[in-house]
Amino acid sequence: MAKKTNVGKLASEKTKKAFADEISSLTILTSEEIQTLFPKKADRVELEELLKIINLDMDDKEKKIKLVENIEKVGGAIIKIGKKFIAGVV
């Protein structure tokens, strides 16, 4: 894998920050929490997939079916959010 240039690294960090800011405006998580929980692009893709399913215009039973069908795509995000929730409760 090619190494990022300094410009590439700066662009990547700005993209991560913009993603975190946008997601934090839609959730109770802060931008910093989002960046910590979802540092890699693959993590952010999982989170996006999860949010898409949650926001579908269908009842919760149908959403559960979608989650089960797509568990490979969203499982990591569910675990990370669950761990964050448990850490805040326990």
Backbone as XML, in Angstrom:
<?xml version="1.0"?>
<chain id="A" units="angstrom">
  <residue number="1" name="MET">
    <atom name="N" x="0.839" y="-1.175" z="0.000"/>
    <atom name="CA" x="0.000" y="0.000" z="0.000"/>
    <atom name="C" x="0.886" y="1.241" z="0.000"/>
  </residue>
  <residue number="2" name="ALA">
    <atom name="N" x="0.576" y="2.186" z="-0.847"/>
    <atom name="CA" x="1.366" y="3.407" z="-0.946"/>
    <atom name="C" x="1.184" y="4.268" z="0.291"/>
  </residue>
  <residue number="3" name="LYS">
    <atom name="N" x="2.251" y="4.945" z="0.685"/>
    <atom name="CA" x="2.175" y="5.853" z="1.835"/>
    <atom name="C" x="1.551" y="7.175" z="1.400"/>
  </residue>
  <residue number="4" name="LYS">
    <atom name="N" x="0.795" y="7.767" z="2.322"/>
    <atom name="CA" x="0.176" y="9.060" z="2.032"/>
    <atom name="C" x="1.206" y="10.166" z="2.160"/>
  </residue>
  <residue number="5" name="THR">
    <atom name="N" x="1.081" y="11.157" z="1.312"/>
    <atom name="CA" x="1.913" y="12.346" z="1.429"/>
    <atom name="C" x="1.360" y="13.183" z="2.579"/>
  </residue>
  <residue number="6" name="ASN">
    <atom name="N" x="2.082" y="14.219" z="2.958"/>
    <atom name="CA" x="1.595" y="15.112" z="4.012"/>
    <atom name="C" x="0.262" y="15.733" z="3.615"/>
  </residue>
  <residue number="7" name="VAL">
    <atom name="N" x="0.128" y="16.094" z="2.357"/>
    <atom name="CA" x="-1.134" y="16.669" z="1.865"/>
    <atom name="C" x="-2.242" y="15.624" z="1.949"/>
  </residue>
  <residue number="8" name="GLY">
    <atom name="N" x="-1.928" y="14.402" z="1.580"/>
    <atom name="CA" x="-2.897" y="13.315" z="1.671"/>
    <atom name="C" x="-3.323" y="13.050" z="3.104"/>
  </residue>
  <residue number="9" name="LYS">
    <atom name="N" x="-2.364" y="13.099" z="4.030"/>
    <atom name="CA" x="-2.680" y="12.895" z="5.446"/>
    <atom name="C" x="-3.591" y="14.007" z="5.965"/>
  </residue>
  <residue number="10" name="LEU">
    <atom name="N" x="-3.288" y="15.245" z="5.589"/>
    <atom name="CA" x="-4.128" y="16.372" z="6.017"/>
    <atom name="C" x="-5.540" y="16.256" z="5.452"/>
  </residue>
  <residue number="11" name="ALA">
    <atom name="N" x="-5.637" y="15.880" z="4.192"/>
    <atom name="CA" x="-6.948" y="15.721" z="3.556"/>
    <atom name="C" x="-7.733" y="14.602" z="4.234"/>
  </residue>
  <residue number="12" name="SER">
    <atom name="N" x="-7.058" y="13.523" z="4.550"/>
    <atom name="CA" x="-7.711" y="12.397" z="5.215"/>
    <atom name="C" x="-8.230" y="12.806" z="6.593"/>
  </residue>
  <residue number="13" name="GLU">
    <atom name="N" x="-7.439" y="13.542" z="7.338"/>
    <atom name="CA" x="-7.861" y="14.002" z="8.669"/>
    <atom name="C" x="-9.051" y="14.951" z="8.579"/>
  </residue>
  <residue number="14" name="LYS">
    <atom name="N" x="-9.044" y="15.827" z="7.576"/>
    <atom name="CA" x="-10.178" y="16.747" z="7.398"/>
    <atom name="C" x="-11.447" y="15.975" z="7.048"/>
  </residue>
  <residue number="15" name="THR">
    <atom name="N" x="-11.306" y="14.957" z="6.223"/>
    <atom name="CA" x="-12.457" y="14.130" z="5.846"/>
    <atom name="C" x="-13.003" y="13.396" z="7.065"/>
  </residue>
  <residue number="16" name="LYS">
    <atom name="N" x="-12.116" y="12.818" z="7.878"/>
    <atom name="CA" x="-12.539" y="12.121" z="9.091"/>
    <atom name="C" x="-13.270" y="13.076" z="10.032"/>
  </residue>
  <residue number="17" name="LYS">
    <atom name="N" x="-12.744" y="14.285" z="10.174"/>
    <atom name="CA" x="-13.355" y="15.293" z="11.060"/>
    <atom name="C" x="-14.722" y="15.688" z="10.537"/>
  </residue>
  <residue number="18" name="ALA">
    <atom name="N" x="-14.844" y="15.913" z="9.238"/>
    <atom name="CA" x="-16.135" y="16.293" z="8.645"/>
    <atom name="C" x="-17.154" y="15.171" z="8.837"/>
  </residue>
  <residue number="19" name="PHE">
    <atom name="N" x="-16.734" y="13.940" z="8.633"/>
    <atom name="CA" x="-17.618" y="12.784" z="8.845"/>
    <atom name="C" x="-18.080" y="12.752" z="10.299"/>
  </residue>
  <residue number="20" name="ALA">
    <atom name="N" x="-17.134" y="12.889" z="11.228"/>
    <atom name="CA" x="-17.459" y="12.838" z="12.654"/>
    <atom name="C" x="-18.408" y="13.969" z="13.042"/>
  </residue>
  <residue number="21" name="ASP">
    <atom name="N" x="-18.165" y="15.154" z="12.521"/>
    <atom name="CA" x="-19.044" y="16.294" z="12.823"/>
    <atom name="C" x="-20.463" y="16.043" z="12.327"/>
  </residue>
  <residue number="22" name="GLU">
    <atom name="N" x="-20.574" y="15.495" z="11.135"/>
    <atom name="CA" x="-21.893" y="15.228" z="10.555"/>
    <atom name="C" x="-22.637" y="14.157" z="11.358"/>
  </residue>
  <residue number="23" name="ILE">
    <atom name="N" x="-21.956" y="13.065" z="11.676"/>
    <atom name="CA" x="-22.594" y="11.989" z="12.429"/>
    <atom name="C" x="-22.956" y="12.464" z="13.833"/>
  </residue>
  <residue number="24" name="SER">
    <atom name="N" x="-22.092" y="13.256" z="14.451"/>
    <atom name="CA" x="-22.390" y="13.724" z="15.811"/>
    <atom name="C" x="-23.618" y="14.628" z="15.824"/>
  </residue>
  <residue number="25" name="SER">
    <atom name="N" x="-23.889" y="15.302" z="14.710"/>
    <atom name="CA" x="-25.088" y="16.145" z="14.652"/>
    <atom name="C" x="-26.354" y="15.302" z="14.569"/>
  </residue>
  <residue number="26" name="LEU">
    <atom name="N" x="-26.218" y="14.034" z="14.216"/>
    <atom name="CA" x="-27.357" y="13.128" z="14.083"/>
    <atom name="C" x="-27.511" y="12.175" z="15.268"/>
  </residue>
  <residue number="27" name="THR">
    <atom name="N" x="-26.511" y="12.132" z="16.147"/>
    <atom name="CA" x="-26.516" y="11.182" z="17.258"/>
    <atom name="C" x="-26.182" y="11.900" z="18.563"/>
  </residue>
  <residue number="28" name="ILE">
    <atom name="N" x="-26.162" y="11.139" z="19.655"/>
    <atom name="CA" x="-25.772" y="11.720" z="20.943"/>
    <atom name="C" x="-24.262" y="11.647" z="21.163"/>
  </residue>
  <residue number="29" name="LEU">
    <atom name="N" x="-23.553" y="11.018" z="20.242"/>
    <atom name="CA" x="-22.099" y="10.937" z="20.341"/>
    <atom name="C" x="-21.464" y="12.246" z="19.896"/>
  </residue>
  <residue number="30" name="THR">
    <atom name="N" x="-20.358" y="12.610" z="20.543"/>
    <atom name="CA" x="-19.623" y="13.803" z="20.129"/>
    <atom name="C" x="-18.755" y="13.485" z="18.916"/>
  </residue>
  <residue number="31" name="SER">
    <atom name="N" x="-18.287" y="14.514" z="18.277"/>
    <atom name="CA" x="-17.390" y="14.347" z="17.135"/>
    <atom name="C" x="-16.138" y="13.571" z="17.543"/>
  </residue>
  <residue number="32" name="GLU">
    <atom name="N" x="-15.601" y="13.883" z="18.706"/>
    <atom name="CA" x="-14.401" y="13.202" z="19.188"/>
    <atom name="C" x="-14.670" y="11.714" z="19.441"/>
  </residue>
  <residue number="33" name="GLU">
    <atom name="N" x="-15.839" y="11.409" z="20.008"/>
    <atom name="CA" x="-16.186" y="10.010" z="20.252"/>
    <atom name="C" x="-16.302" y="9.243" z="18.940"/>
  </residue>
  <residue number="34" name="ILE">
    <atom name="N" x="-16.894" y="9.870" z="17.950"/>
    <atom name="CA" x="-17.043" y="9.234" z="16.636"/>
    <atom name="C" x="-15.664" y="8.941" z="16.044"/>
  </residue>
  <residue number="35" name="GLN">
    <atom name="N" x="-14.770" y="9.920" z="16.123"/>
    <atom name="CA" x="-13.432" y="9.725" z="15.568"/>
    <atom name="C" x="-12.680" y="8.622" z="16.306"/>
  </residue>
  <residue number="36" name="THR">
    <atom name="N" x="-12.887" y="8.514" z="17.612"/>
    <atom name="CA" x="-12.227" y="7.482" z="18.405"/>
    <atom name="C" x="-12.818" y="6.108" z="18.118"/>
  </residue>
  <residue number="37" name="LEU">
    <atom name="N" x="-14.141" y="6.021" z="18.068"/>
    <atom name="CA" x="-14.805" y="4.739" z="17.855"/>
    <atom name="C" x="-14.661" y="4.225" z="16.423"/>
  </residue>
  <residue number="38" name="PHE">
    <atom name="N" x="-14.595" y="5.141" z="15.464"/>
    <atom name="CA" x="-14.591" y="4.761" z="14.047"/>
    <atom name="C" x="-13.409" y="5.410" z="13.320"/>
  </residue>
  <residue number="39" name="PRO">
    <atom name="N" x="-12.166" y="5.016" z="13.685"/>
    <atom name="CA" x="-10.987" y="5.683" z="13.126"/>
    <atom name="C" x="-10.672" y="5.325" z="11.671"/>
  </residue>
  <residue number="40" name="LYS">
    <atom name="N" x="-11.073" y="4.129" z="11.252"/>
    <atom name="CA" x="-10.724" y="3.668" z="9.906"/>
    <atom name="C" x="-11.897" y="3.846" z="8.955"/>
  </residue>
  <residue number="41" name="LYS">
    <atom name="N" x="-11.571" y="3.931" z="7.673"/>
    <atom name="CA" x="-12.612" y="4.080" z="6.666"/>
    <atom name="C" x="-13.613" y="2.922" z="6.737"/>
  </residue>
  <residue number="42" name="ALA">
    <atom name="N" x="-13.125" y="1.709" z="6.923"/>
    <atom name="CA" x="-14.019" y="0.546" z="7.011"/>
    <atom name="C" x="-14.981" y="0.689" z="8.182"/>
  </residue>
  <residue number="43" name="ASP">
    <atom name="N" x="-14.496" y="1.254" z="9.297"/>
    <atom name="CA" x="-15.359" y="1.493" z="10.458"/>
    <atom name="C" x="-16.471" y="2.481" z="10.115"/>
  </residue>
  <residue number="44" name="ARG">
    <atom name="N" x="-16.099" y="3.526" z="9.410"/>
    <atom name="CA" x="-17.079" y="4.562" z="9.053"/>
    <atom name="C" x="-18.101" y="4.035" z="8.054"/>
  </residue>
  <residue number="45" name="VAL">
    <atom name="N" x="-17.665" y="3.172" z="7.152"/>
    <atom name="CA" x="-18.592" y="2.558" z="6.192"/>
    <atom name="C" x="-19.616" y="1.707" z="6.938"/>
  </residue>
  <residue number="46" name="GLU">
    <atom name="N" x="-19.148" y="0.935" z="7.931"/>
    <atom name="CA" x="-20.073" y="0.125" z="8.737"/>
    <atom name="C" x="-21.095" y="1.009" z="9.436"/>
  </residue>
  <residue number="47" name="LEU">
    <atom name="N" x="-20.614" y="2.101" z="10.027"/>
    <atom name="CA" x="-21.523" y="3.016" z="10.724"/>
    <atom name="C" x="-22.549" y="3.607" z="9.769"/>
  </residue>
  <residue number="48" name="GLU">
    <atom name="N" x="-22.101" y="4.001" z="8.593"/>
    <atom name="CA" x="-23.030" y="4.547" z="7.596"/>
    <atom name="C" x="-24.100" y="3.526" z="7.213"/>
  </residue>
  <residue number="49" name="GLU">
    <atom name="N" x="-23.684" y="2.278" z="7.015"/>
    <atom name="CA" x="-24.638" y="1.222" z="6.674"/>
    <atom name="C" x="-25.654" y="1.026" z="7.792"/>
  </residue>
  <residue number="50" name="LEU">
    <atom name="N" x="-25.176" y="1.038" z="9.031"/>
    <atom name="CA" x="-26.065" y="0.893" z="10.174"/>
    <atom name="C" x="-27.077" y="2.033" z="10.229"/>
  </residue>
  <residue number="51" name="LEU">
    <atom name="N" x="-26.602" y="3.252" z="10.060"/>
    <atom name="CA" x="-27.499" y="4.414" z="10.111"/>
    <atom name="C" x="-28.516" y="4.390" z="8.969"/>
  </residue>
  <residue number="52" name="LYS">
    <atom name="N" x="-28.108" y="3.908" z="7.810"/>
    <atom name="CA" x="-29.046" y="3.795" z="6.688"/>
    <atom name="C" x="-30.191" y="2.853" z="7.044"/>
  </residue>
  <residue number="53" name="ILE">
    <atom name="N" x="-29.848" y="1.724" z="7.653"/>
    <atom name="CA" x="-30.888" y="0.755" z="8.026"/>
    <atom name="C" x="-31.801" y="1.350" z="9.099"/>
  </residue>
  <residue number="54" name="ILE">
    <atom name="N" x="-31.204" y="1.973" z="10.091"/>
    <atom name="CA" x="-32.000" y="2.551" z="11.173"/>
    <atom name="C" x="-32.961" y="3.615" z="10.650"/>
  </residue>
  <residue number="55" name="ASN">
    <atom name="N" x="-32.543" y="4.337" z="9.638"/>
    <atom name="CA" x="-33.363" y="5.438" z="9.115"/>
    <atom name="C" x="-34.326" y="5.024" z="8.006"/>
  </residue>
  <residue number="56" name="LEU">
    <atom name="N" x="-34.381" y="3.748" z="7.672"/>
    <atom name="CA" x="-35.319" y="3.303" z="6.645"/>
    <atom name="C" x="-36.755" y="3.588" z="7.071"/>
  </residue>
  <residue number="57" name="ASP">
    <atom name="N" x="-37.597" y="3.851" z="6.098"/>
    <atom name="CA" x="-39.005" y="4.138" z="6.360"/>
    <atom name="C" x="-39.780" y="2.826" z="6.422"/>
  </residue>
  <residue number="58" name="MET">
    <atom name="N" x="-39.593" y="2.110" z="7.530"/>
    <atom name="CA" x="-40.282" y="0.835" z="7.739"/>
    <atom name="C" x="-40.382" y="0.609" z="9.236"/>
  </residue>
  <residue number="59" name="ASP">
    <atom name="N" x="-41.192" y="-0.360" z="9.635"/>
    <atom name="CA" x="-41.346" y="-0.602" z="11.067"/>
    <atom name="C" x="-40.116" y="-1.316" z="11.626"/>
  </residue>
  <residue number="60" name="ASP">
    <atom name="N" x="-40.034" y="-1.344" z="12.959"/>
    <atom name="CA" x="-38.855" y="-1.903" z="13.616"/>
    <atom name="C" x="-38.651" y="-3.386" z="13.307"/>
  </residue>
  <residue number="61" name="LYS">
    <atom name="N" x="-39.735" y="-4.130" z="13.139"/>
    <atom name="CA" x="-39.608" y="-5.554" z="12.828"/>
    <atom name="C" x="-38.862" y="-5.732" z="11.498"/>
  </residue>
  <residue number="62" name="GLU">
    <atom name="N" x="-39.228" y="-4.931" z="10.510"/>
    <atom name="CA" x="-38.557" y="-5.001" z="9.200"/>
    <atom name="C" x="-37.104" y="-4.541" z="9.315"/>
  </residue>
  <residue number="63" name="LYS">
    <atom name="N" x="-36.842" y="-3.540" z="10.166"/>
    <atom name="CA" x="-35.470" y="-3.072" z="10.363"/>
    <atom name="C" x="-34.616" y="-4.167" z="10.995"/>
  </residue>
  <residue number="64" name="LYS">
    <atom name="N" x="-35.194" y="-4.903" z="11.946"/>
    <atom name="CA" x="-34.464" y="-6.012" z="12.571"/>
    <atom name="C" x="-34.086" y="-7.055" z="11.526"/>
  </residue>
  <residue number="65" name="ILE">
    <atom name="N" x="-35.013" y="-7.347" z="10.629"/>
    <atom name="CA" x="-34.729" y="-8.303" z="9.555"/>
    <atom name="C" x="-33.579" y="-7.787" z="8.695"/>
  </residue>
  <residue number="66" name="LYS">
    <atom name="N" x="-33.620" y="-6.500" z="8.354"/>
    <atom name="CA" x="-32.543" y="-5.894" z="7.556"/>
    <atom name="C" x="-31.209" y="-5.976" z="8.286"/>
  </residue>
  <residue number="67" name="LEU">
    <atom name="N" x="-31.230" y="-5.722" z="9.598"/>
    <atom name="CA" x="-29.996" y="-5.803" z="10.381"/>
    <atom name="C" x="-29.418" y="-7.212" z="10.344"/>
  </residue>
  <residue number="68" name="VAL">
    <atom name="N" x="-30.279" y="-8.214" z="10.519"/>
    <atom name="CA" x="-29.819" y="-9.606" z="10.475"/>
    <atom name="C" x="-29.255" y="-9.931" z="9.092"/>
  </residue>
  <residue number="69" name="GLU">
    <atom name="N" x="-29.935" y="-9.489" z="8.057"/>
    <atom name="CA" x="-29.476" y="-9.751" z="6.685"/>
    <atom name="C" x="-28.133" y="-9.088" z="6.403"/>
  </residue>
  <residue number="70" name="ASN">
    <atom name="N" x="-27.863" y="-7.969" z="7.077"/>
    <atom name="CA" x="-26.655" y="-7.190" z="6.813"/>
    <atom name="C" x="-25.678" y="-7.177" z="7.981"/>
  </residue>
  <residue number="71" name="ILE">
    <atom name="N" x="-25.764" y="-8.167" z="8.865"/>
    <atom name="CA" x="-24.927" y="-8.171" z="10.068"/>
    <atom name="C" x="-23.437" y="-8.105" z="9.740"/>
  </residue>
  <residue number="72" name="GLU">
    <atom name="N" x="-23.014" y="-8.697" z="8.647"/>
    <atom name="CA" x="-21.596" y="-8.641" z="8.255"/>
    <atom name="C" x="-21.162" y="-7.207" z="7.951"/>
  </residue>
  <residue number="73" name="LYS">
    <atom name="N" x="-22.086" y="-6.405" z="7.455"/>
    <atom name="CA" x="-21.776" y="-5.028" z="7.079"/>
    <atom name="C" x="-21.861" y="-4.063" z="8.254"/>
  </residue>
  <residue number="74" name="VAL">
    <atom name="N" x="-22.638" y="-4.403" z="9.292"/>
    <atom name="CA" x="-22.891" y="-3.452" z="10.371"/>
    <atom name="C" x="-22.507" y="-3.948" z="11.759"/>
  </residue>
  <residue number="75" name="GLY">
    <atom name="N" x="-22.107" y="-5.199" z="11.859"/>
    <atom name="CA" x="-21.822" y="-5.807" z="13.158"/>
    <atom name="C" x="-20.778" y="-5.067" z="13.976"/>
  </residue>
  <residue number="76" name="GLY">
    <atom name="N" x="-19.705" y="-4.650" z="13.338"/>
    <atom name="CA" x="-18.645" y="-3.937" z="14.055"/>
    <atom name="C" x="-19.136" y="-2.631" z="14.651"/>
  </residue>
  <residue number="77" name="ALA">
    <atom name="N" x="-19.949" y="-1.901" z="13.905"/>
    <atom name="CA" x="-20.487" y="-0.627" z="14.396"/>
    <atom name="C" x="-21.426" y="-0.856" z="15.570"/>
  </residue>
  <residue number="78" name="ILE">
    <atom name="N" x="-22.231" y="-1.899" z="15.496"/>
    <atom name="CA" x="-23.157" y="-2.214" z="16.590"/>
    <atom name="C" x="-22.371" y="-2.534" z="17.856"/>
  </residue>
  <residue number="79" name="ILE">
    <atom name="N" x="-21.319" y="-3.331" z="17.733"/>
    <atom name="CA" x="-20.499" y="-3.691" z="18.888"/>
    <atom name="C" x="-19.844" y="-2.459" z="19.499"/>
  </residue>
  <residue number="80" name="LYS">
    <atom name="N" x="-19.276" y="-1.598" z="18.672"/>
    <atom name="CA" x="-18.605" y="-0.399" z="19.185"/>
    <atom name="C" x="-19.581" y="0.526" z="19.901"/>
  </residue>
  <residue number="81" name="ILE">
    <atom name="N" x="-20.739" y="0.734" z="19.322"/>
    <atom name="CA" x="-21.739" y="1.595" z="19.958"/>
    <atom name="C" x="-22.240" y="0.941" z="21.247"/>
  </residue>
  <residue number="82" name="GLY">
    <atom name="N" x="-22.448" y="-0.364" z="21.205"/>
    <atom name="CA" x="-22.875" y="-1.081" z="22.404"/>
    <atom name="C" x="-21.864" y="-0.965" z="23.534"/>
  </residue>
  <residue number="83" name="LYS">
    <atom name="N" x="-20.598" y="-1.130" z="23.227"/>
    <atom name="CA" x="-19.542" y="-1.002" z="24.239"/>
    <atom name="C" x="-19.519" y="0.414" z="24.813"/>
  </residue>
  <residue number="84" name="LYS">
    <atom name="N" x="-19.686" y="1.409" z="23.953"/>
    <atom name="CA" x="-19.703" y="2.802" z="24.417"/>
    <atom name="C" x="-20.894" y="3.013" z="25.335"/>
  </residue>
  <residue number="85" name="PHE">
    <atom name="N" x="-22.041" y="2.492" z="24.970"/>
    <atom name="CA" x="-23.238" y="2.637" z="25.782"/>
    <atom name="C" x="-23.052" y="1.960" z="27.136"/>
  </residue>
  <residue number="86" name="ILE">
    <atom name="N" x="-22.525" y="0.752" z="27.145"/>
    <atom name="CA" x="-22.325" y="0.010" z="28.386"/>
    <atom name="C" x="-21.307" y="0.719" z="29.279"/>
  </residue>
  <residue number="87" name="ALA">
    <atom name="N" x="-20.250" y="1.247" z="28.683"/>
    <atom name="CA" x="-19.234" y="1.953" z="29.465"/>
    <atom name="C" x="-19.847" y="3.173" z="30.151"/>
  </residue>
  <residue number="88" name="GLY">
    <atom name="N" x="-20.809" y="3.806" z="29.502"/>
    <atom name="CA" x="-21.451" y="4.981" z="30.087"/>
    <atom name="C" x="-22.474" y="4.632" z="31.151"/>
  </residue>
  <residue number="89" name="VAL">
    <atom name="N" x="-22.940" y="3.393" z="31.156"/>
    <atom name="CA" x="-23.979" y="2.963" z="32.089"/>
    <atom name="C" x="-23.383" y="2.299" z="33.325"/>
  </residue>
  <residue number="90" name="VAL">
    <atom name="N" x="-22.365" y="1.491" z="33.105"/>
    <atom name="CA" x="-21.794" y="0.687" z="34.196"/>
    <atom name="C" x="-20.880" y="1.517" z="35.054"/>
  </residue>
</chain>
